[in-house]
Amino acid sequence: MKVGDLVRYQEVVHHATPMSYTEWKLGVLIDKRHNICDVLTTEGKKISLWSSLVQKAGKKDEKR
């Protein structure tokens, strides 16, 4: 993944419960450092997530 790529991400719903994530959402990768990714959401907010929760979006995701 490079800065500016369309990505899909999940957010943690509850930290105490394992595997408690939201559905996949789309965003744009703003910055990537060590194990943290900054993503610009479709609502216009910047969020920081663990790299394991961010994936490069494919062609099927672009159509959504």
mmCIF file as gemmi writes it, N, C-alpha and C atoms, coordinates in Angstrom:
data_model
loop_
_atom_site.group_PDB
_atom_site.id
_atom_site.type_symbol
_atom_site.label_atom_id
_atom_site.label_alt_id
_atom_site.label_comp_id
_atom_site.label_asym_id
_atom_site.label_entity_id
_atom_site.label_seq_id
_atom_site.pdbx_PDB_ins_code
_atom_site.Cartn_x
_atom_site.Cartn_y
_atom_site.Cartn_z
_atom_site.occupancy
_atom_site.B_iso_or_equiv
_atom_site.pdbx_formal_charge
_atom_site.auth_seq_id
_atom_site.auth_asym_id
_atom_site.pdbx_PDB_model_num
ATOM 1 N N . MET Axp A 1 ? 0.848 -1.182 0 1 0 ? 1 A 1
ATOM 2 C CA . MET Axp A 1 ? 0 0 0 1 0 ? 1 A 1
ATOM 3 C C . MET Axp A 1 ? 0.887 1.236 0 1 0 ? 1 A 1
ATOM 4 N N . LYS Axp A 2 ? 0.443 2.218 -0.773 1 0 ? 2 A 1
ATOM 5 C CA . LYS Axp A 2 ? 1.144 3.488 -0.834 1 0 ? 2 A 1
ATOM 6 C C . LYS Axp A 2 ? 0.18 4.603 -0.432 1 0 ? 2 A 1
ATOM 7 N N . VAL Axp A 3 ? 0.74 5.73 -0.053 1 0 ? 3 A 1
ATOM 8 C CA . VAL Axp A 3 ? -0.07 6.891 0.294 1 0 ? 3 A 1
ATOM 9 C C . VAL Axp A 3 ? -0.902 7.296 -0.913 1 0 ? 3 A 1
ATOM 10 N N . GLY Axp A 4 ? -2.195 7.523 -0.701 1 0 ? 4 A 1
ATOM 11 C CA . GLY Axp A 4 ? -3.102 7.89 -1.775 1 0 ? 4 A 1
ATOM 12 C C . GLY Axp A 4 ? -3.92 6.73 -2.309 1 0 ? 4 A 1
ATOM 13 N N . ASP Axp A 5 ? -3.603 5.509 -1.893 1 0 ? 5 A 1
ATOM 14 C CA . ASP Axp A 5 ? -4.353 4.332 -2.342 1 0 ? 5 A 1
ATOM 15 C C . ASP Axp A 5 ? -5.727 4.28 -1.687 1 0 ? 5 A 1
ATOM 16 N N . LEU Axp A 6 ? -6.68 3.72 -2.422 1 0 ? 6 A 1
ATOM 17 C CA . LEU Axp A 6 ? -8.001 3.436 -1.863 1 0 ? 6 A 1
ATOM 18 C C . LEU Axp A 6 ? -7.868 2.183 -0.995 1 0 ? 6 A 1
ATOM 19 N N . VAL Axp A 7 ? -8.301 2.282 0.245 1 0 ? 7 A 1
ATOM 20 C CA . VAL Axp A 7 ? -8.168 1.164 1.186 1 0 ? 7 A 1
ATOM 21 C C . VAL Axp A 7 ? -9.528 0.859 1.802 1 0 ? 7 A 1
ATOM 22 N N . ARG Axp A 8 ? -9.619 -0.338 2.36 1 0 ? 8 A 1
ATOM 23 C CA . ARG Axp A 8 ? -10.777 -0.676 3.174 1 0 ? 8 A 1
ATOM 24 C C . ARG Axp A 8 ? -10.25 -0.941 4.572 1 0 ? 8 A 1
ATOM 25 N N . TYR Axp A 9 ? -11.062 -0.594 5.556 1 0 ? 9 A 1
ATOM 26 C CA . TYR Axp A 9 ? -10.606 -0.685 6.939 1 0 ? 9 A 1
ATOM 27 C C . TYR Axp A 9 ? -11.739 -1.122 7.842 1 0 ? 9 A 1
ATOM 28 N N . GLN Axp A 10 ? -11.357 -1.607 9.02 1 0 ? 10 A 1
ATOM 29 C CA . GLN Axp A 10 ? -12.301 -1.964 10.068 1 0 ? 10 A 1
ATOM 30 C C . GLN Axp A 10 ? -11.924 -1.187 11.315 1 0 ? 10 A 1
ATOM 31 N N . GLU Axp A 11 ? -12.92 -0.803 12.094 1 0 ? 11 A 1
ATOM 32 C CA . GLU Axp A 11 ? -12.673 -0.137 13.358 1 0 ? 11 A 1
ATOM 33 C C . GLU Axp A 11 ? -12.989 -1.09 14.505 1 0 ? 11 A 1
ATOM 34 N N . VAL Axp A 12 ? -12.3 -0.913 15.625 1 0 ? 12 A 1
ATOM 35 C CA . VAL Axp A 12 ? -12.544 -1.741 16.802 1 0 ? 12 A 1
ATOM 36 C C . VAL Axp A 12 ? -13.775 -1.201 17.512 1 0 ? 12 A 1
ATOM 37 N N . VAL Axp A 13 ? -14.754 -2.083 17.764 1 0 ? 13 A 1
ATOM 38 C CA . VAL Axp A 13 ? -15.978 -1.676 18.451 1 0 ? 13 A 1
ATOM 39 C C . VAL Axp A 13 ? -15.763 -1.673 19.962 1 0 ? 13 A 1
ATOM 40 N N . HIS Axp A 14 ? -15.164 -2.741 20.464 1 0 ? 14 A 1
ATOM 41 C CA . HIS Axp A 14 ? -14.951 -2.868 21.896 1 0 ? 14 A 1
ATOM 42 C C . HIS Axp A 14 ? -13.612 -3.552 22.116 1 0 ? 14 A 1
ATOM 43 N N . HIS Axp A 15 ? -12.7 -2.885 22.821 1 0 ? 15 A 1
ATOM 44 C CA . HIS Axp A 15 ? -11.345 -3.416 23.002 1 0 ? 15 A 1
ATOM 45 C C . HIS Axp A 15 ? -11.295 -4.631 23.929 1 0 ? 15 A 1
ATOM 46 N N . ALA Axp A 16 ? -12.228 -4.765 24.837 1 0 ? 16 A 1
ATOM 47 C CA . ALA Axp A 16 ? -12.201 -5.874 25.789 1 0 ? 16 A 1
ATOM 48 C C . ALA Axp A 16 ? -12.691 -7.186 25.172 1 0 ? 16 A 1
ATOM 49 N N . THR Axp A 17 ? -13.494 -7.087 24.129 1 0 ? 17 A 1
ATOM 50 C CA . THR Axp A 17 ? -14.043 -8.273 23.48 1 0 ? 17 A 1
ATOM 51 C C . THR Axp A 17 ? -13.194 -8.621 22.259 1 0 ? 17 A 1
ATOM 52 N N . PRO Axp A 18 ? -12.67 -9.85 22.177 1 0 ? 18 A 1
ATOM 53 C CA . PRO Axp A 18 ? -11.896 -10.204 20.991 1 0 ? 18 A 1
ATOM 54 C C . PRO Axp A 18 ? -12.789 -10.306 19.752 1 0 ? 18 A 1
ATOM 55 N N . MET Axp A 19 ? -12.236 -9.937 18.608 1 0 ? 19 A 1
ATOM 56 C CA . MET Axp A 19 ? -12.94 -9.993 17.322 1 0 ? 19 A 1
ATOM 57 C C . MET Axp A 19 ? -14.195 -9.129 17.298 1 0 ? 19 A 1
ATOM 58 N N . SER Axp A 20 ? -14.122 -7.966 17.869 1 0 ? 20 A 1
ATOM 59 C CA . SER Axp A 20 ? -15.253 -7.059 17.889 1 0 ? 20 A 1
ATOM 60 C C . SER Axp A 20 ? -14.957 -5.87 16.968 1 0 ? 20 A 1
ATOM 61 N N . TYR Axp A 21 ? -15.182 -6.077 15.659 1 0 ? 21 A 1
ATOM 62 C CA . TYR Axp A 21 ? -14.876 -5.066 14.658 1 0 ? 21 A 1
ATOM 63 C C . TYR Axp A 21 ? -16.123 -4.687 13.873 1 0 ? 21 A 1
ATOM 64 N N . THR Axp A 22 ? -16.068 -3.513 13.214 1 0 ? 22 A 1
ATOM 65 C CA . THR Axp A 22 ? -17.154 -3.09 12.332 1 0 ? 22 A 1
ATOM 66 C C . THR Axp A 22 ? -17.018 -3.797 10.991 1 0 ? 22 A 1
ATOM 67 N N . GLU Axp A 23 ? -17.984 -3.584 10.115 1 0 ? 23 A 1
ATOM 68 C CA . GLU Axp A 23 ? -17.891 -4.081 8.744 1 0 ? 23 A 1
ATOM 69 C C . GLU Axp A 23 ? -16.803 -3.288 8.013 1 0 ? 23 A 1
ATOM 70 N N . TRP Axp A 24 ? -16.382 -3.763 6.842 1 0 ? 24 A 1
ATOM 71 C CA . TRP Axp A 24 ? -15.375 -3.065 6.059 1 0 ? 24 A 1
ATOM 72 C C . TRP Axp A 24 ? -15.932 -1.736 5.546 1 0 ? 24 A 1
ATOM 73 N N . LYS Axp A 25 ? -15.131 -0.691 5.635 1 0 ? 25 A 1
ATOM 74 C CA . LYS Axp A 25 ? -15.484 0.635 5.131 1 0 ? 25 A 1
ATOM 75 C C . LYS Axp A 25 ? -14.374 1.098 4.198 1 0 ? 25 A 1
ATOM 76 N N . LEU Axp A 26 ? -14.692 2.046 3.322 1 0 ? 26 A 1
ATOM 77 C CA . LEU Axp A 26 ? -13.711 2.564 2.364 1 0 ? 26 A 1
ATOM 78 C C . LEU Axp A 26 ? -13.116 3.878 2.838 1 0 ? 26 A 1
ATOM 79 N N . GLY Axp A 27 ? -11.873 4.117 2.447 1 0 ? 27 A 1
ATOM 80 C CA . GLY Axp A 27 ? -11.187 5.356 2.771 1 0 ? 27 A 1
ATOM 81 C C . GLY Axp A 27 ? -9.942 5.495 1.905 1 0 ? 27 A 1
ATOM 82 N N . VAL Axp A 28 ? -9.172 6.555 2.152 1 0 ? 28 A 1
ATOM 83 C CA . VAL Axp A 28 ? -7.941 6.82 1.416 1 0 ? 28 A 1
ATOM 84 C C . VAL Axp A 28 ? -6.788 6.845 2.419 1 0 ? 28 A 1
ATOM 85 N N . LEU Axp A 29 ? -5.705 6.144 2.089 1 0 ? 29 A 1
ATOM 86 C CA . LEU Axp A 29 ? -4.541 6.099 2.963 1 0 ? 29 A 1
ATOM 87 C C . LEU Axp A 29 ? -3.806 7.428 2.904 1 0 ? 29 A 1
ATOM 88 N N . ILE Axp A 30 ? -3.645 8.074 4.059 1 0 ? 30 A 1
ATOM 89 C CA . ILE Axp A 30 ? -2.968 9.368 4.123 1 0 ? 30 A 1
ATOM 90 C C . ILE Axp A 30 ? -1.503 9.203 4.517 1 0 ? 30 A 1
ATOM 91 N N . ASP Axp A 31 ? -1.245 8.382 5.538 1 0 ? 31 A 1
ATOM 92 C CA . ASP Axp A 31 ? 0.11 8.216 6.051 1 0 ? 31 A 1
ATOM 93 C C . ASP Axp A 31 ? 0.267 6.807 6.59 1 0 ? 31 A 1
ATOM 94 N N . LYS Axp A 32 ? 1.467 6.263 6.471 1 0 ? 32 A 1
ATOM 95 C CA . LYS Axp A 32 ? 1.744 4.914 6.954 1 0 ? 32 A 1
ATOM 96 C C . LYS Axp A 32 ? 3.071 4.949 7.688 1 0 ? 32 A 1
ATOM 97 N N . ARG Axp A 33 ? 3.051 4.588 8.968 1 0 ? 33 A 1
ATOM 98 C CA . ARG Axp A 33 ? 4.273 4.577 9.75 1 0 ? 33 A 1
ATOM 99 C C . ARG Axp A 33 ? 4.252 3.391 10.706 1 0 ? 33 A 1
ATOM 100 N N . HIS Axp A 34 ? 5.323 2.641 10.733 1 0 ? 34 A 1
ATOM 101 C CA . HIS Axp A 34 ? 5.483 1.445 11.572 1 0 ? 34 A 1
ATOM 102 C C . HIS Axp A 34 ? 4.231 0.575 11.536 1 0 ? 34 A 1
ATOM 103 N N . ASN Axp A 35 ? 3.455 0.505 12.61 1 0 ? 35 A 1
ATOM 104 C CA . ASN Axp A 35 ? 2.253 -0.328 12.646 1 0 ? 35 A 1
ATOM 105 C C . ASN Axp A 35 ? 0.969 0.496 12.685 1 0 ? 35 A 1
ATOM 106 N N . ILE Axp A 36 ? 1.051 1.757 12.303 1 0 ? 36 A 1
ATOM 107 C CA . ILE Axp A 36 ? -0.105 2.659 12.34 1 0 ? 36 A 1
ATOM 108 C C . ILE Axp A 36 ? -0.372 3.213 10.948 1 0 ? 36 A 1
ATOM 109 N N . CYS Axp A 37 ? -1.646 3.238 10.554 1 0 ? 37 A 1
ATOM 110 C CA . CYS Axp A 37 ? -2.058 3.845 9.282 1 0 ? 37 A 1
ATOM 111 C C . CYS Axp A 37 ? -3.055 4.964 9.569 1 0 ? 37 A 1
ATOM 112 N N . ASP Axp A 38 ? -2.874 6.098 8.916 1 0 ? 38 A 1
ATOM 113 C CA . ASP Axp A 38 ? -3.838 7.189 8.983 1 0 ? 38 A 1
ATOM 114 C C . ASP Axp A 38 ? -4.709 7.108 7.742 1 0 ? 38 A 1
ATOM 115 N N . VAL Axp A 39 ? -6.033 7.079 7.948 1 0 ? 39 A 1
ATOM 116 C CA . VAL Axp A 39 ? -6.99 6.909 6.863 1 0 ? 39 A 1
ATOM 117 C C . VAL Axp A 39 ? -7.961 8.077 6.861 1 0 ? 39 A 1
ATOM 118 N N . LEU Axp A 40 ? -8.231 8.62 5.674 1 0 ? 40 A 1
ATOM 119 C CA . LEU Axp A 40 ? -9.253 9.638 5.487 1 0 ? 40 A 1
ATOM 120 C C . LEU Axp A 40 ? -10.547 8.912 5.156 1 0 ? 40 A 1
ATOM 121 N N . THR Axp A 41 ? -11.561 9.051 6.005 1 0 ? 41 A 1
ATOM 122 C CA . THR Axp A 41 ? -12.824 8.336 5.817 1 0 ? 41 A 1
ATOM 123 C C . THR Axp A 41 ? -13.687 9.041 4.783 1 0 ? 41 A 1
ATOM 124 N N . THR Axp A 42 ? -14.777 8.393 4.398 1 0 ? 42 A 1
ATOM 125 C CA . THR Axp A 42 ? -15.7 8.995 3.438 1 0 ? 42 A 1
ATOM 126 C C . THR Axp A 42 ? -16.47 10.155 4.065 1 0 ? 42 A 1
ATOM 127 N N . GLU Axp A 43 ? -16.499 10.208 5.404 1 0 ? 43 A 1
ATOM 128 C CA . GLU Axp A 43 ? -17.151 11.328 6.097 1 0 ? 43 A 1
ATOM 129 C C . GLU Axp A 43 ? -16.226 12.529 6.229 1 0 ? 43 A 1
ATOM 130 N N . GLY Axp A 44 ? -14.948 12.384 5.827 1 0 ? 44 A 1
ATOM 131 C CA . GLY Axp A 44 ? -14.002 13.489 5.886 1 0 ? 44 A 1
ATOM 132 C C . GLY Axp A 44 ? -13.194 13.553 7.165 1 0 ? 44 A 1
ATOM 133 N N . LYS Axp A 45 ? -13.255 12.518 8.004 1 0 ? 45 A 1
ATOM 134 C CA . LYS Axp A 45 ? -12.487 12.494 9.247 1 0 ? 45 A 1
ATOM 135 C C . LYS Axp A 45 ? -11.206 11.702 9.041 1 0 ? 45 A 1
ATOM 136 N N . LYS Axp A 46 ? -10.16 12.074 9.776 1 0 ? 46 A 1
ATOM 137 C CA . LYS Axp A 46 ? -8.899 11.334 9.748 1 0 ? 46 A 1
ATOM 138 C C . LYS Axp A 46 ? -8.852 10.43 10.974 1 0 ? 46 A 1
ATOM 139 N N . ILE Axp A 47 ? -8.632 9.132 10.744 1 0 ? 47 A 1
ATOM 140 C CA . ILE Axp A 47 ? -8.545 8.193 11.857 1 0 ? 47 A 1
ATOM 141 C C . ILE Axp A 47 ? -7.228 7.439 11.772 1 0 ? 47 A 1
ATOM 142 N N . SER Axp A 48 ? -6.714 7.028 12.936 1 0 ? 48 A 1
ATOM 143 C CA . SER Axp A 48 ? -5.496 6.233 13.008 1 0 ? 48 A 1
ATOM 144 C C . SER Axp A 48 ? -5.867 4.822 13.423 1 0 ? 48 A 1
ATOM 145 N N . LEU Axp A 49 ? -5.378 3.848 12.668 1 0 ? 49 A 1
ATOM 146 C CA . LEU Axp A 49 ? -5.711 2.447 12.9 1 0 ? 49 A 1
ATOM 147 C C . LEU Axp A 49 ? -4.457 1.59 12.872 1 0 ? 49 A 1
ATOM 148 N N . TRP Axp A 50 ? -4.541 0.404 13.498 1 0 ? 50 A 1
ATOM 149 C CA . TRP Axp A 50 ? -3.465 -0.575 13.368 1 0 ? 50 A 1
ATOM 150 C C . TRP Axp A 50 ? -3.397 -1.018 11.922 1 0 ? 50 A 1
ATOM 151 N N . SER Axp A 51 ? -2.211 -1.29 11.451 1 0 ? 51 A 1
ATOM 152 C CA . SER Axp A 51 ? -2.021 -1.708 10.062 1 0 ? 51 A 1
ATOM 153 C C . SER Axp A 51 ? -2.739 -3.015 9.739 1 0 ? 51 A 1
ATOM 154 N N . SER Axp A 52 ? -2.936 -3.867 10.732 1 0 ? 52 A 1
ATOM 155 C CA . SER Axp A 52 ? -3.613 -5.143 10.492 1 0 ? 52 A 1
ATOM 156 C C . SER Axp A 52 ? -5.093 -4.96 10.177 1 0 ? 52 A 1
ATOM 157 N N . LEU Axp A 53 ? -5.656 -3.782 10.466 1 0 ? 53 A 1
ATOM 158 C CA . LEU Axp A 53 ? -7.07 -3.516 10.202 1 0 ? 53 A 1
ATOM 159 C C . LEU Axp A 53 ? -7.293 -2.78 8.881 1 0 ? 53 A 1
ATOM 160 N N . VAL Axp A 54 ? -6.216 -2.567 8.113 1 0 ? 54 A 1
ATOM 161 C CA . VAL Axp A 54 ? -6.306 -1.815 6.857 1 0 ? 54 A 1
ATOM 162 C C . VAL Axp A 54 ? -5.802 -2.703 5.723 1 0 ? 54 A 1
ATOM 163 N N . GLN Axp A 55 ? -6.559 -2.737 4.617 1 0 ? 55 A 1
ATOM 164 C CA . GLN Axp A 55 ? -6.18 -3.506 3.432 1 0 ? 55 A 1
ATOM 165 C C . GLN Axp A 55 ? -6.366 -2.648 2.195 1 0 ? 55 A 1
ATOM 166 N N . LYS Axp A 56 ? -5.578 -2.926 1.166 1 0 ? 56 A 1
ATOM 167 C CA . LYS Axp A 56 ? -5.762 -2.228 -0.104 1 0 ? 56 A 1
ATOM 168 C C . LYS Axp A 56 ? -7.078 -2.689 -0.726 1 0 ? 56 A 1
ATOM 169 N N . ALA Axp A 57 ? -7.854 -1.74 -1.192 1 0 ? 57 A 1
ATOM 170 C CA . ALA Axp A 57 ? -9.166 -2.068 -1.782 1 0 ? 57 A 1
ATOM 171 C C . ALA Axp A 57 ? -8.962 -2.566 -3.209 1 0 ? 57 A 1
ATOM 172 N N . GLY Axp A 58 ? -9.803 -3.51 -3.613 1 0 ? 58 A 1
ATOM 173 C CA . GLY Axp A 58 ? -9.737 -4.074 -4.952 1 0 ? 58 A 1
ATOM 174 C C . GLY Axp A 58 ? -10.706 -3.398 -5.901 1 0 ? 58 A 1
ATOM 175 N N . LYS Axp A 59 ? -10.804 -3.934 -7.111 1 0 ? 59 A 1
ATOM 176 C CA . LYS Axp A 59 ? -11.673 -3.344 -8.132 1 0 ? 59 A 1
ATOM 177 C C . LYS Axp A 59 ? -13.136 -3.465 -7.766 1 0 ? 59 A 1
ATOM 178 N N . LYS Axp A 60 ? -13.534 -4.539 -7.106 1 0 ? 60 A 1
ATOM 179 C CA . LYS Axp A 60 ? -14.925 -4.69 -6.7 1 0 ? 60 A 1
ATOM 180 C C . LYS Axp A 60 ? -15.29 -3.647 -5.643 1 0 ? 60 A 1
ATOM 181 N N . ASP Axp A 61 ? -14.337 -3.29 -4.775 1 0 ? 61 A 1
ATOM 182 C CA . ASP Axp A 61 ? -14.6 -2.273 -3.753 1 0 ? 61 A 1
ATOM 183 C C . ASP Axp A 61 ? -14.756 -0.896 -4.384 1 0 ? 61 A 1
ATOM 184 N N . GLU Axp A 62 ? -14.031 -0.619 -5.467 1 0 ? 62 A 1
ATOM 185 C CA . GLU Axp A 62 ? -14.111 0.678 -6.131 1 0 ? 62 A 1
ATOM 186 C C . GLU Axp A 62 ? -15.492 0.942 -6.694 1 0 ? 62 A 1
ATOM 187 N N . LYS Axp A 63 ? -16.177 -0.124 -7.128 1 0 ? 63 A 1
ATOM 188 C CA . LYS Axp A 63 ? -17.517 0.02 -7.724 1 0 ? 63 A 1
ATOM 189 C C . LYS Axp A 63 ? -18.569 0.336 -6.69 1 0 ? 63 A 1
ATOM 190 N N . ARG Axp A 64 ? -18.322 -0.007 -5.404 1 0 ? 64 A 1
ATOM 191 C CA . ARG Axp A 64 ? -19.32 0.223 -4.356 1 0 ? 64 A 1
ATOM 192 C C . ARG Axp A 64 ? -19.462 1.656 -4.049 1 0 ? 64 A 1
